[in-house]
């Protein structure tokens, strides 16, 4: 009897245990199924969100190419503003400070607000576009410029590289640089005189060849349109001649009939490591194209530039350093004969002539402490061949001297403060000399490259 009861109890316990175990297992399985379903829902939601990104961010910023990812778009904004005083009034400063992005107003000048977009188009091309905003110093109106927009090849053979679009002409050191890349706050006097207020740039193409030599040497050849306000020494435009006629000559419209109506560039860059801490770079440039004085008008511009940079092996963050830059350039502006006898009381009869202008700037910048630099620049410009009304009275062809000491402080790689004094001596000024003091501030946002020395 006892044995039968014991067996009944054991059998009952086994049934209960089995039932309990099955219940636990079923609950665990239900939880696992629920967790898997939730994970599946999360993955579907994630895929749905990612499918929206190509229209907003992913497709704009990057693209898969083979096994790598190309960065398609880097955005940046660079702001240059200045405050200053001068012995010249605002009207006179427009010619004394002839660069379009120079400080050129008593009080405050919004020199240059540059929006830049750079990146890869595909594995074979990169692209750049730079839009510039600034305030007209006299009217206060907002001005907008397409500074550059071009494509550059990345994989041509034999050391070749092609650049096509709207871009700065690769002449000398200063002209191809954007204003935020200048060490001084204003462009050199001779650059303003030969290339106009906004530098020489235009639509066309440039082919570069990295030559197979023991030292760095690159040859550039290019072709660009000759017309437009940024082609001051060539076909320019009627509006430009109303403000700054070359030699005060009348403007004559010329269209493009054949290849001789374009502007042609050749430039050679060479660089050597003189010692472990000393580098030298020499450049030679030449330009040829038609000008706006008549069918036979033509312009030649040629120049040389030299850069010597010293930076010891023990430098920290690039300091200390010593940088010496110099450029010399000359323009032969062959003006065509001009006759306008439509008004017998005011006949204009100008003989063909060659207006020659040349100038130089040389500047030394010494980085004496991390973030701090001091420098001195000297400008000289002169010429021969009379402007209509006389060369001494022509603010863009008279004899000019400028001395500009500078102190610069960079709190970080993307901000800068500069204090610059200009002493100008110019024939067109009533008192022959002028004094100006400019305090400039710069800030950069985004993926813009930091300043280099």
Secondary structure as a PSIPRED ss2 file (coil, helix, strand):
# PSIPRED VFORMAT (PSIPRED V4.0)

   1 X C   1.000  0.000  0.000
   2 X H   0.000  1.000  0.000
   3 X H   0.000  1.000  0.000
   4 X H   0.000  1.000  0.000
   5 X H   0.000  1.000  0.000
   6 X H   0.000  1.000  0.000
   7 X H   0.000  1.000  0.000
   8 X H   0.000  1.000  0.000
   9 X H   0.000  1.000  0.000
  10 X H   0.000  1.000  0.000
  11 X H   0.000  1.000  0.000
  12 X H   0.000  1.000  0.000
  13 X H   0.000  1.000  0.000
  14 X H   0.000  1.000  0.000
  15 X H   0.000  1.000  0.000
  16 X H   0.000  1.000  0.000
  17 X H   0.000  1.000  0.000
  18 X H   0.000  1.000  0.000
  19 X H   0.000  1.000  0.000
  20 X H   0.000  1.000  0.000
  21 X H   0.000  1.000  0.000
  22 X H   0.000  1.000  0.000
  23 X H   0.000  1.000  0.000
  24 X H   0.000  1.000  0.000
  25 X H   0.000  1.000  0.000
  26 X H   0.000  1.000  0.000
  27 X H   0.000  1.000  0.000
  28 X H   0.000  1.000  0.000
  29 X H   0.000  1.000  0.000
  30 X H   0.000  1.000  0.000
  31 X H   0.000  1.000  0.000
  32 X H   0.000  1.000  0.000
  33 X H   0.000  1.000  0.000
  34 X H   0.000  1.000  0.000
  35 X H   0.000  1.000  0.000
  36 X H   0.000  1.000  0.000
  37 X H   0.000  1.000  0.000
  38 X H   0.000  1.000  0.000
  39 X H   0.000  1.000  0.000
  40 X H   0.000  1.000  0.000
  41 X H   0.000  1.000  0.000
  42 X H   0.000  1.000  0.000
  43 X H   0.000  1.000  0.000
  44 X H   0.000  1.000  0.000
  45 X H   0.000  1.000  0.000
  46 X H   0.000  1.000  0.000
  47 X H   0.000  1.000  0.000
  48 X H   0.000  1.000  0.000
  49 X H   0.000  1.000  0.000
  50 X H   0.000  1.000  0.000
  51 X H   0.000  1.000  0.000
  52 X H   0.000  1.000  0.000
  53 X H   0.000  1.000  0.000
  54 X C   1.000  0.000  0.000
  55 X C   1.000  0.000  0.000
  56 X C   1.000  0.000  0.000
  57 X C   1.000  0.000  0.000
  58 X H   0.000  1.000  0.000
  59 X H   0.000  1.000  0.000
  60 X H   0.000  1.000  0.000
  61 X H   0.000  1.000  0.000
  62 X E   0.000  0.000  1.000
  63 X E   0.000  0.000  1.000
  64 X E   0.000  0.000  1.000
  65 X E   0.000  0.000  1.000
  66 X C   1.000  0.000  0.000
  67 X C   1.000  0.000  0.000
  68 X E   0.000  0.000  1.000
  69 X E   0.000  0.000  1.000
  70 X E   0.000  0.000  1.000
  71 X E   0.000  0.000  1.000
  72 X C   1.000  0.000  0.000
  73 X C   1.000  0.000  0.000
  74 X E   0.000  0.000  1.000
  75 X E   0.000  0.000  1.000
  76 X E   0.000  0.000  1.000
  77 X E   0.000  0.000  1.000
  78 X E   0.000  0.000  1.000
  79 X E   0.000  0.000  1.000
  80 X E   0.000  0.000  1.000
  81 X E   0.000  0.000  1.000
  82 X E   0.000  0.000  1.000
  83 X E   0.000  0.000  1.000
  84 X E   0.000  0.000  1.000
  85 X E   0.000  0.000  1.000
  86 X E   0.000  0.000  1.000
  87 X C   1.000  0.000  0.000
  88 X C   1.000  0.000  0.000
  89 X C   1.000  0.000  0.000
  90 X H   0.000  1.000  0.000
  91 X H   0.000  1.000  0.000
  92 X H   0.000  1.000  0.000
  93 X H   0.000  1.000  0.000
  94 X H   0.000  1.000  0.000
  95 X H   0.000  1.000  0.000
  96 X H   0.000  1.000  0.000
  97 X C   1.000  0.000  0.000
  98 X C   1.000  0.000  0.000
  99 X C   1.000  0.000  0.000
 100 X C   1.000  0.000  0.000
 101 X C   1.000  0.000  0.000
 102 X C   1.000  0.000  0.000
 103 X C   1.000  0.000  0.000
 104 X C   1.000  0.000  0.000
 105 X C   1.000  0.000  0.000
 106 X C   1.000  0.000  0.000
 107 X E   0.000  0.000  1.000
 108 X E   0.000  0.000  1.000
 109 X E   0.000  0.000  1.000
 110 X E   0.000  0.000  1.000
 111 X E   0.000  0.000  1.000
 112 X E   0.000  0.000  1.000
 113 X E   0.000  0.000  1.000
 114 X E   0.000  0.000  1.000
 115 X E   0.000  0.000  1.000
 116 X E   0.000  0.000  1.000
 117 X E   0.000  0.000  1.000
 118 X E   0.000  0.000  1.000
 119 X E   0.000  0.000  1.000
 120 X E   0.000  0.000  1.000
 121 X E   0.000  0.000  1.000
 122 X E   0.000  0.000  1.000
 123 X C   1.000  0.000  0.000
 124 X C   1.000  0.000  0.000
 125 X E   0.000  0.000  1.000
 126 X E   0.000  0.000  1.000
 127 X E   0.000  0.000  1.000
 128 X E   0.000  0.000  1.000
 129 X E   0.000  0.000  1.000
 130 X E   0.000  0.000  1.000
 131 X E   0.000  0.000  1.000
 132 X E   0.000  0.000  1.000
 133 X E   0.000  0.000  1.000
 134 X E   0.000  0.000  1.000
 135 X E   0.000  0.000  1.000
 136 X C   1.000  0.000  0.000
 137 X C   1.000  0.000  0.000
 138 X C   1.000  0.000  0.000
 139 X C   1.000  0.000  0.000
 140 X C   1.000  0.000  0.000
 141 X C   1.000  0.000  0.000
 142 X E   0.000  0.000  1.000
 143 X E   0.000  0.000  1.000
 144 X E   0.000  0.000  1.000
 145 X E   0.000  0.000  1.000
 146 X E   0.000  0.000  1.000
 147 X E   0.000  0.000  1.000
 148 X E   0.000  0.000  1.000
 149 X E   0.000  0.000  1.000
 150 X E   0.000  0.000  1.000
 151 X E   0.000  0.000  1.000
 152 X E   0.000  0.000  1.000
 153 X E   0.000  0.000  1.000
 154 X C   1.000  0.000  0.000
 155 X C   1.000  0.000  0.000
 156 X C   1.000  0.000  0.000
 157 X C   1.000  0.000  0.000
 158 X C   1.000  0.000  0.000
 159 X C   1.000  0.000  0.000
 160 X E   0.000  0.000  1.000
 161 X E   0.000  0.000  1.000
 162 X E   0.000  0.000  1.000
 163 X E   0.000  0.000  1.000
 164 X E   0.000  0.000  1.000
 165 X E   0.000  0.000  1.000
 166 X E   0.000  0.000  1.000
 167 X E   0.000  0.000  1.000
 168 X E   0.000  0.000  1.000
 169 X C   1.000  0.000  0.000
 170 X C   1.000  0.000  0.000
 171 X C   1.000  0.000  0.000
 172 X C   1.000  0.000  0.000
 173 X C   1.000  0.000  0.000
 174 X C   1.000  0.000  0.000
 175 X C   1.000  0.000  0.000
 176 X C   1.000  0.000  0.000
 177 X C   1.000  0.000  0.000
 178 X C   1.000  0.000  0.000
 179 X H   0.000  1.000  0.000
 180 X H   0.000  1.000  0.000
 181 X H   0.000  1.000  0.000
 182 X C   1.000  0.000  0.000
 183 X C   1.000  0.000  0.000
 184 X C   1.000  0.000  0.000
 185 X C   1.000  0.000  0.000
 186 X C   1.000  0.000  0.000
 187 X C   1.000  0.000  0.000
 188 X C   1.000  0.000  0.000
 189 X H   0.000  1.000  0.000
 190 X H   0.000  1.000  0.000
 191 X H   0.000  1.000  0.000
 192 X H   0.000  1.000  0.000
 193 X H   0.000  1.000  0.000
 194 X H   0.000  1.000  0.000
 195 X H   0.000  1.000  0.000
 196 X C   1.000  0.000  0.000
 197 X C   1.000  0.000  0.000
 198 X C   1.000  0.000  0.000
 199 X C   1.000  0.000  0.000
 200 X C   1.000  0.000  0.000
 201 X E   0.000  0.000  1.000
 202 X E   0.000  0.000  1.000
 203 X E   0.000  0.000  1.000
 204 X E   0.000  0.000  1.000
 205 X E   0.000  0.000  1.000
 206 X E   0.000  0.000  1.000
 207 X E   0.000  0.000  1.000
 208 X E   0.000  0.000  1.000
 209 X E   0.000  0.000  1.000
 210 X E   0.000  0.000  1.000
 211 X C   1.000  0.000  0.000
 212 X C   1.000  0.000  0.000
 213 X C   1.000  0.000  0.000
 214 X C   1.000  0.000  0.000
 215 X C   1.000  0.000  0.000
 216 X E   0.000  0.000  1.000
 217 X E   0.000  0.000  1.000
 218 X E   0.000  0.000  1.000
 219 X E   0.000  0.000  1.000
 220 X E   0.000  0.000  1.000
 221 X E   0.000  0.000  1.000
 222 X E   0.000  0.000  1.000
 223 X E   0.000  0.000  1.000
 224 X E   0.000  0.000  1.000
 225 X E   0.000  0.000  1.000
 226 X C   1.000  0.000  0.000
 227 X E   0.000  0.000  1.000
 228 X C   1.000  0.000  0.000
 229 X C   1.000  0.000  0.000
 230 X C   1.000  0.000  0.000
 231 X C   1.000  0.000  0.000
 232 X C   1.000  0.000  0.000
 233 X C   1.000  0.000  0.000
 234 X C   1.000  0.000  0.000
 235 X C   1.000  0.000  0.000
 236 X E   0.000  0.000  1.000
 237 X C   1.000  0.000  0.000
 238 X H   0.000  1.000  0.000
 239 X H   0.000  1.000  0.000
 240 X H   0.000  1.000  0.000
 241 X H   0.000  1.000  0.000
 242 X H   0.000  1.000  0.000
 243 X H   0.000  1.000  0.000
 244 X H   0.000  1.000  0.000
 245 X C   1.000  0.000  0.000
 246 X H   0.000  1.000  0.000
 247 X H   0.000  1.000  0.000
 248 X H   0.000  1.000  0.000
 249 X C   1.000  0.000  0.000
 250 X C   1.000  0.000  0.000
 251 X C   1.000  0.000  0.000
 252 X C   1.000  0.000  0.000
 253 X C   1.000  0.000  0.000
 254 X C   1.000  0.000  0.000
 255 X C   1.000  0.000  0.000
 256 X C   1.000  0.000  0.000
 257 X C   1.000  0.000  0.000
 258 X C   1.000  0.000  0.000
 259 X H   0.000  1.000  0.000
 260 X H   0.000  1.000  0.000
 261 X H   0.000  1.000  0.000
 262 X E   0.000  0.000  1.000
 263 X E   0.000  0.000  1.000
 264 X E   0.000  0.000  1.000
 265 X E   0.000  0.000  1.000
 266 X E   0.000  0.000  1.000
 267 X E   0.000  0.000  1.000
 268 X E   0.000  0.000  1.000
 269 X E   0.000  0.000  1.000
 270 X E   0.000  0.000  1.000
 271 X E   0.000  0.000  1.000
 272 X E   0.000  0.000  1.000
 273 X E   0.000  0.000  1.000
 274 X C   1.000  0.000  0.000
 275 X C   1.000  0.000  0.000
 276 X C   1.000  0.000  0.000
 277 X C   1.000  0.000  0.000
 278 X E   0.000  0.000  1.000
 279 X E   0.000  0.000  1.000
 280 X E   0.000  0.000  1.000
 281 X E   0.000  0.000  1.000
 282 X E   0.000  0.000  1.000
 283 X E   0.000  0.000  1.000
 284 X E   0.000  0.000  1.000
 285 X E   0.000  0.000  1.000
 286 X E   0.000  0.000  1.000
 287 X E   0.000  0.000  1.000
 288 X E   0.000  0.000  1.000
 289 X E   0.000  0.000  1.000
 290 X E   0.000  0.000  1.000
 291 X C   1.000  0.000  0.000
 292 X C   1.000  0.000  0.000
 293 X C   1.000  0.000  0.000
 294 X C   1.000  0.000  0.000
 295 X C   1.000  0.000  0.000
 296 X C   1.000  0.000  0.000
 297 X C   1.000  0.000  0.000
 298 X E   0.000  0.000  1.000
 299 X E   0.000  0.000  1.000
 300 X E   0.000  0.000  1.000
 301 X E   0.000  0.000  1.000
 302 X E   0.000  0.000  1.000
 303 X E   0.000  0.000  1.000
 304 X E   0.000  0.000  1.000
 305 X E   0.000  0.000  1.000
 306 X E   0.000  0.000  1.000
 307 X E   0.000  0.000  1.000
 308 X E   0.000  0.000  1.000
 309 X E   0.000  0.000  1.000
 310 X E   0.000  0.000  1.000
 311 X C   1.000  0.000  0.000
 312 X C   1.000  0.000  0.000
 313 X C   1.000  0.000  0.000
 314 X C   1.000  0.000  0.000
 315 X C   1.000  0.000  0.000
 316 X E   0.000  0.000  1.000
 317 X C   1.000  0.000  0.000
 318 X C   1.000  0.000  0.000
 319 X E   0.000  0.000  1.000
 320 X C   1.000  0.000  0.000
 321 X E   0.000  0.000  1.000
 322 X E   0.000  0.000  1.000
 323 X E   0.000  0.000  1.000
 324 X E   0.000  0.000  1.000
 325 X E   0.000  0.000  1.000
 326 X E   0.000  0.000  1.000
 327 X E   0.000  0.000  1.000
 328 X E   0.000  0.000  1.000
 329 X E   0.000  0.000  1.000
 330 X E   0.000  0.000  1.000
 331 X E   0.000  0.000  1.000
 332 X E   0.000  0.000  1.000
 333 X E   0.000  0.000  1.000
 334 X E   0.000  0.000  1.000
 335 X E   0.000  0.000  1.000
 336 X C   1.000  0.000  0.000
 337 X C   1.000  0.000  0.000
 338 X E   0.000  0.000  1.000
 339 X E   0.000  0.000  1.000
 340 X E   0.000  0.000  1.000
 341 X C   1.000  0.000  0.000
 342 X C   1.000  0.000  0.000
 343 X C   1.000  0.000  0.000
 344 X C   1.000  0.000  0.000
 345 X C   1.000  0.000  0.000
 346 X C   1.000  0.000  0.000
 347 X C   1.000  0.000  0.000
 348 X E   0.000  0.000  1.000
 349 X E   0.000  0.000  1.000
 350 X E   0.000  0.000  1.000
 351 X C   1.000  0.000  0.000
 352 X C   1.000  0.000  0.000
 353 X E   0.000  0.000  1.000
 354 X E   0.000  0.000  1.000
 355 X E   0.000  0.000  1.000
 356 X E   0.000  0.000  1.000
 357 X E   0.000  0.000  1.000
 358 X E   0.000  0.000  1.000
 359 X E   0.000  0.000  1.000
 360 X E   0.000  0.000  1.000
 361 X E   0.000  0.000  1.000
 362 X E   0.000  0.000  1.000
 363 X E   0.000  0.000  1.000
 364 X E   0.000  0.000  1.000
 365 X E   0.000  0.000  1.000
 366 X E   0.000  0.000  1.000
 367 X E   0.000  0.000  1.000
 368 X E   0.000  0.000  1.000
 369 X E   0.000  0.000  1.000
 370 X C   1.000  0.000  0.000
 371 X C   1.000  0.000  0.000
 372 X E   0.000  0.000  1.000
 373 X E   0.000  0.000  1.000
 374 X E   0.000  0.000  1.000
 375 X E   0.000  0.000  1.000
 376 X E   0.000  0.000  1.000
 377 X E   0.000  0.000  1.000
 378 X E   0.000  0.000  1.000
 379 X E   0.000  0.000  1.000
 380 X E   0.000  0.000  1.000
 381 X E   0.000  0.000  1.000
 382 X E   0.000  0.000  1.000
 383 X E   0.000  0.000  1.000
 384 X E   0.000  0.000  1.000
 385 X C   1.000  0.000  0.000
 386 X C   1.000  0.000  0.000
 387 X C   1.000  0.000  0.000
 388 X C   1.000  0.000  0.000
 389 X C   1.000  0.000  0.000
 390 X C   1.000  0.000  0.000
 391 X H   0.000  1.000  0.000
 392 X H   0.000  1.000  0.000
 393 X H   0.000  1.000  0.000
 394 X C   1.000  0.000  0.000
 395 X C   1.000  0.000  0.000
 396 X C   1.000  0.000  0.000
 397 X C   1.000  0.000  0.000
 398 X C   1.000  0.000  0.000
 399 X C   1.000  0.000  0.000
 400 X E   0.000  0.000  1.000
 401 X E   0.000  0.000  1.000
 402 X E   0.000  0.000  1.000
 403 X E   0.000  0.000  1.000
 404 X E   0.000  0.000  1.000
 405 X E   0.000  0.000  1.000
 406 X E   0.000  0.000  1.000
 407 X E   0.000  0.000  1.000
 408 X E   0.000  0.000  1.000
 409 X E   0.000  0.000  1.000
 410 X E   0.000  0.000  1.000
 411 X E   0.000  0.000  1.000
 412 X E   0.000  0.000  1.000
 413 X C   1.000  0.000  0.000
 414 X C   1.000  0.000  0.000
 415 X E   0.000  0.000  1.000
 416 X E   0.000  0.000  1.000
 417 X E   0.000  0.000  1.000
 418 X E   0.000  0.000  1.000
 419 X E   0.000  0.000  1.000
 420 X E   0.000  0.000  1.000
 421 X E   0.000  0.000  1.000
 422 X E   0.000  0.000  1.000
 423 X E   0.000  0.000  1.000
 424 X E   0.000  0.000  1.000
 425 X E   0.000  0.000  1.000
 426 X E   0.000  0.000  1.000
 427 X C   1.000  0.000  0.000
 428 X C   1.000  0.000  0.000
 429 X C   1.000  0.000  0.000
 430 X C   1.000  0.000  0.000
 431 X C   1.000  0.000  0.000
 432 X C   1.000  0.000  0.000
 433 X E   0.000  0.000  1.000
 434 X E   0.000  0.000  1.000
 435 X E   0.000  0.000  1.000
 436 X E   0.000  0.000  1.000
 437 X E   0.000  0.000  1.000
 438 X E   0.000  0.000  1.000
 439 X E   0.000  0.000  1.000
 440 X E   0.000  0.000  1.000
 441 X E   0.000  0.000  1.000
 442 X E   0.000  0.000  1.000
 443 X E   0.000  0.000  1.000
 444 X E   0.000  0.000  1.000
 445 X E   0.000  0.000  1.000
 446 X E   0.000  0.000  1.000
 447 X C   1.000  0.000  0.000
 448 X C   1.000  0.000  0.000
 449 X C   1.000  0.000  0.000
 450 X C   1.000  0.000  0.000
 451 X C   1.000  0.000  0.000
 452 X C   1.000  0.000  0.000
 453 X C   1.000  0.000  0.000
